[in-house]
Amino acid sequence: MPRKTLLIVYHSLTDGTRQMAQAAKDGAAAEGSVDVRLLHAREAGAGDVLAADGYLFATPENLAAISGQLKDFFDRSYYGALERINGRPYASLVCAGSDGQNAARQIARIATGWRLKPVAEPLIVCTHAQTPEAILATKQIAATDLAQCRALGEAMAAGLAMGVF
């Protein structure tokens, strides 16, 4: 049986989302029986989506929305994958300054169009950055939050490996 692949696509301006995506990758890789690809949104495209069996999309909350670069990834990939990935599992990570709910809803809406299957609630880490200085500052995600990201990556990989999804 061929190995399954988990694709993690992220964008990060202040390093918070990158840390979350890396923790998820580390968790997925620890599972051992799934190939894990971590790609920056500008590097990922429809071919990467088609080659994967499951997805983890990670974004900062920018102006109550997904980041422009993650949106660009979806714009470039959407039609090339449409009707070709139906039913595949996905989850999302959001590094938020306030509540992150709208960014999570945007990812869910796009995933619904792709007919992906959500396998976890969006994991939203709130940094409470509200001033221009705090918003633009390099983030350090708490170990407890990174542990949740790691656990999500591990669960995604285990579900793929066991054929649960």
C-alpha positions in Angstrom: 0.0 0.0 0.0 1.5 3.4 -1.0 2.3 5.8 1.8 -0.2 8.7 2.4 0.9 12.3 2.2 -0.2 15.2 4.4 0.3 18.6 2.9 0.7 21.6 5.2 0.4 24.9 3.5 1.0 28.1 5.5 1.8 31.7 5.4 3.4 33.7 8.2 4.6 37.3 8.4 5.5 37.4 12.0 6.6 33.8 12.5 3.6 32.7 14.7 1.8 30.7 12.0 5.1 29.2 10.9 5.8 27.9 14.4 2.3 26.4 14.5 2.7 24.8 11.1 6.2 23.4 12.0 4.8 21.9 15.3 2.0 20.2 13.3 4.6 18.9 10.8 6.7 17.6 13.7 3.7 15.8 15.2 2.7 14.3 11.8 6.3 13.2 11.1 6.5 11.5 14.6 3.6 9.3 13.5 6.1 7.8 11.1 4.0 6.2 8.4 2.9 9.3 6.5 5.0 11.6 4.3 4.6 15.2 5.4 5.2 18.2 3.1 5.4 21.7 4.7 5.1 24.4 2.0 4.9 28.1 2.2 1.8 29.3 0.4 3.8 31.0 -2.4 5.5 27.7 -3.2 2.4 25.5 -3.2 0.1 24.9 -6.1 -2.6 22.6 -7.6 0.0 19.8 -8.3 0.9 19.7 -4.6 -2.8 19.6 -3.6 -3.5 16.8 -6.1 -0.5 14.8 -4.8 -1.6 14.9 -1.2 -4.2 12.7 0.7 -4.9 15.2 3.4 -4.4 18.9 4.2 -3.6 21.3 7.0 -4.0 25.0 6.1 -2.3 27.5 8.4 -2.8 31.3 8.3 -2.4 34.4 10.3 -5.6 36.4 10.9 -5.1 39.5 8.8 -7.8 42.2 9.1 -10.2 39.5 10.2 -9.4 37.3 7.2 -7.0 34.7 5.9 -3.6 36.1 4.7 -3.3 37.4 1.2 -0.7 34.8 0.3 -2.8 31.9 1.5 -5.7 33.4 -0.5 -3.4 33.6 -3.5 -2.5 29.9 -3.0 -6.2 29.0 -3.0 -6.8 31.2 -6.1 -4.0 29.6 -8.0 -4.9 26.0 -6.9 -8.7 26.0 -6.7 -9.8 25.1 -10.2 -6.9 22.8 -10.9 -8.0 20.6 -8.0 -11.8 21.1 -8.1 -13.7 17.8 -8.5 -10.4 15.9 -8.1 -10.0 15.9 -4.3 -13.5 15.4 -3.1 -13.8 13.8 0.3 -10.2 14.2 1.4 -9.6 15.3 5.0 -8.5 18.8 6.1 -8.0 20.9 9.2 -6.9 24.4 9.8 -4.6 26.5 12.1 -5.1 30.2 12.7 -2.7 32.5 14.5 -5.0 35.3 15.5 -4.7 38.7 17.1 -8.3 38.8 18.1 -10.6 35.8 17.6 -9.6 34.2 14.3 -13.2 33.0 13.6 -13.6 34.8 10.3 -10.3 33.4 8.9 -11.4 29.9 10.0 -14.7 30.4 8.3 -13.0 31.5 5.1 -10.9 28.4 5.0 -13.9 26.2 5.8 -15.9 27.9 2.9 -13.1 27.2 0.4 -12.7 23.6 1.7 -16.5 23.2 1.3 -16.1 24.2 -2.4 -13.4 21.7 -2.8 -15.7 19.2 -1.0 -13.1 18.4 1.6 -14.0 16.7 4.8 -13.2 18.6 8.1 -11.7 16.3 10.6 -11.1 18.7 13.5 -12.3 22.1 14.6 -10.1 25.0 13.6 -7.2 25.3 16.0 -7.0 29.1 16.8 -4.2 30.5 18.8 -4.9 34.0 20.0 -1.8 36.3 20.5 -4.0 39.3 21.6 -1.9 41.6 19.5 -3.9 44.7 19.1 -1.5 47.6 18.6 0.4 48.2 15.4 3.7 47.4 17.2 2.3 44.2 18.7 0.7 43.1 15.5 4.0 43.5 13.5 6.2 42.1 16.2 7.8 38.6 15.8 5.6 36.2 17.7 6.6 33.4 20.2 3.8 30.9 20.4 3.4 29.3 23.8 4.6 25.7 24.3 1.0 24.6 25.3 -0.3 26.0 22.0 2.5 24.4 20.0 1.7 21.1 21.8 -1.9 21.4 20.5 -0.6 22.0 17.0 1.7 19.0 17.3 -1.2 16.8 18.5 -3.3 17.9 15.5 -0.6 17.1 13.1 -0.1 13.7 14.7 -3.8 13.0 14.7 -4.1 13.9 11.0 -1.2 11.6 10.1 -2.5 8.8 12.2 -6.0 9.1 10.6 -4.5 9.0 7.1 -2.2 6.1 7.9 -5.1 4.0 9.4 -7.5 4.9 6.6 -9.9 6.5 9.1 -10.3 9.6 6.8 
